[in-house]
Amino acid sequence: MMTNVRKDALDGIREIDGVKKVALISRTGMFIDGDSFDEEDTFSAMSAIILGAAETAFIGFGSLKKVVVHLDDGNIFIITSVGKKGVLVVLADRDVYEEIEKIKGEFENLI
């Protein structure tokens, strides 16, 4: 049951115009579900570390919404938290954060 809800939420993100890939990762850096990325274990661990490092660096400035990494091919990675235990990583050709924000709440009880 939880797997179907998670799959539906991931599919909902994939359907957003501009999204190429999406992955759900634990805060400990373990891949949970989604599309595969090269060097998946390293990618998952580093994505969780990047988000955690940004949250730590900017503590006291307010809640961190997202980390955006711009690639030289014009694509971007959006890294954002889902609940207290999850990290959502989206590869897209534009900033789709506002659309993701509407869907990412569905993951909060699944991790």
Secondary structure, 3 states (H helix, E strand, C coil): CHHHHHHHHHHHHHCCCCEEEEEEEECCCCEEEECCCCCHHHHHHHHHHHHHHHHHHCCCCCCCCCEEEECCCCCEEEEEEECCCEEEEEEECCCCHHHHHHHHHHHCCCC
